[in-house]
Amino acid sequence: MTEAEAIEMVNFYASNALNSFSIWVSITFAFLTVAYLAGGKLSQIQIWIISPLYCITSGTFGLASVVHVQSFTALTTTHPEYFPAYLWPLPWSLMTQLVLIGGTLSSLYFMWDVRKSKAERRL
């Protein structure tokens, strides 16, 4: 692989990872907004529909982001002579996975907490 091809592929992987992560952030923000504004008003069946749907869509874009970050890391590790930088050796894939999993689980907990709080106020 030539230097130009390697640079083009790194740009491709980085931009796709950022795009996927941006979509994940948007989906998570939408879920949190619904949880905050309408969480207490949703029926149990609506929660059982919206929560797995959120998990599937956020998981899809989260996985796409992780795959592109791993490809980015593999390429910069394979050709270090093309990419001299101090930040490449950091565990970007692990950090991305922790943010995505932590954010998704926190969002689900937030929905549960909002519904629990609203139910307690009704009593």
C-alpha positions in Angstrom: 0.0 0.0 0.0 1.4 3.4 -1.0 1.5 6.3 1.4 -1.3 8.1 -0.5 -3.5 5.0 -0.3 -2.8 4.6 3.4 -3.6 8.3 4.1 -6.8 8.0 2.1 -7.9 4.9 4.0 -7.1 6.5 7.4 -9.2 9.5 6.4 -12.0 7.1 5.3 -12.0 5.1 8.5 -11.8 8.2 10.7 -14.6 10.1 8.9 -16.9 7.0 9.0 -16.1 6.4 12.7 -17.0 10.0 13.5 -20.2 9.9 11.4 -21.3 6.7 13.1 -20.6 8.2 16.5 -22.5 11.4 15.6 -25.5 9.3 14.7 -25.2 7.4 17.9 -25.1 10.6 19.9 -28.2 11.9 18.0 -30.1 8.7 18.7 -29.1 8.7 22.3 -30.1 12.4 22.7 -33.5 11.7 21.2 -34.0 8.7 23.5 -33.1 10.8 26.5 -35.4 13.6 25.4 -38.3 11.2 25.0 -37.5 9.7 28.4 -37.4 13.0 30.1 -40.4 14.6 28.4 -42.8 11.6 28.0 -41.2 8.8 30.0 -43.8 8.9 32.7 -46.7 9.1 30.3 -45.7 6.1 28.2 -47.4 2.8 28.7 -45.5 -0.4 29.6 -45.9 -1.8 26.0 -44.6 1.5 24.6 -41.5 1.2 26.8 -41.0 -2.4 25.6 -41.2 -1.2 22.0 -39.0 1.9 22.3 -36.2 0.6 24.5 -35.2 -2.4 22.3 -35.6 -0.2 19.3 -33.1 2.2 20.9 -30.8 -0.6 21.8 -30.8 -2.0 18.3 -30.3 1.3 16.5 -27.7 2.6 18.9 -25.9 -0.7 18.9 -25.8 -0.7 15.1 -24.2 2.7 14.8 -22.0 2.1 17.8 -20.7 -1.1 16.3 -20.1 0.7 13.0 -18.1 3.3 14.9 -16.0 0.7 16.8 -15.3 -1.3 13.6 -14.0 1.9 11.8 -11.9 2.9 14.9 -10.4 -0.6 14.9 -9.6 -0.4 11.2 -8.1 3.0 11.7 -6.0 1.7 14.6 -4.8 -1.3 12.6 -3.8 0.8 9.6 -1.9 3.4 11.7 -0.2 0.5 13.5 0.7 -1.3 10.3 2.2 1.8 8.7 3.7 3.9 11.5 6.1 5.5 9.1 3.2 7.3 7.3 1.5 8.5 10.5 4.0 9.9 13.0 1.9 11.1 15.9 1.9 10.6 19.6 -1.8 9.9 20.0 -2.0 6.8 17.7 -0.9 4.3 20.4 -3.8 5.2 22.7 -6.5 2.5 23.1 -9.1 4.3 21.0 -11.1 1.2 20.3 -11.5 0.4 24.0 -12.3 4.0 24.9 -14.9 4.1 22.1 -16.5 0.9 23.4 -16.6 2.2 27.0 -18.3 5.4 25.9 -20.8 3.7 23.7 -21.7 0.9 26.2 -21.7 3.3 29.1 -23.9 5.8 27.3 -26.4 3.3 26.2 -26.7 1.7 29.6 -26.9 5.1 31.3 -29.7 6.1 28.9 -31.7 3.0 29.7 -31.2 3.6 33.4 -32.4 7.2 32.9 -35.6 6.0 31.3 -36.2 3.5 34.1 -35.4 6.2 36.8 -37.8 8.8 35.2 -40.6 6.2 35.0 -39.9 5.1 38.6 -39.9 8.7 39.9 -43.2 9.5 38.0 -44.8 6.4 39.4 -43.8 7.3 43.0 -45.1 10.8 42.6 -48.5 9.4 41.6 -48.9 7.4 44.8 
